[in-house]
Amino acid sequence: MCAQTARVQRAAGHTTVAVHRSDTARRAMPPWADADACIDVVCGLGERLNDVFPVGELDVVVVGIFHQARAARGSLPCVSKGRVG
């Protein structure tokens, strides 16, 4: 689903960033994915996304696995009802 989202958003002209948390992976997008992101970021298990990527440049985040939502919450500014917090 995330590969499809990346493909559609990239085709629409958006800059897509794939992020994967791993201490062993070399790429964020899996080798079987039939899509590529514009930017591929591997974030170590002990790191937060804002440790390795300028998160202030992101405007939309799509999380592929539910537990990643909680981890992303600590790294990204969240918008709720029109407010950034």
Phi, psi and omega in degrees: 000318180292324177297318178296317178299316179299317180298313182295315182293321178293319178297332179276001176099004180277151172275120182255141179236119175265132180232135177226135178267118182192150172261358183236339183289149176259340181226155176280318180281133180293154183297337181275351181292138180263030178214155175235148173269161177293322181232133183243119185236127172254122182253123179299156183298332180268005183251159170257157182304319181290353173283335187237354182211141179287089187295342177296344179274353182273141175244339178219139177235129175247122182258130185274329182234136190306317183294343176290334180299318180293320179292319181295328182302326179280349183253337189243144171292134183254142176254126179225118179053044175082359181249144174265134180209000000 
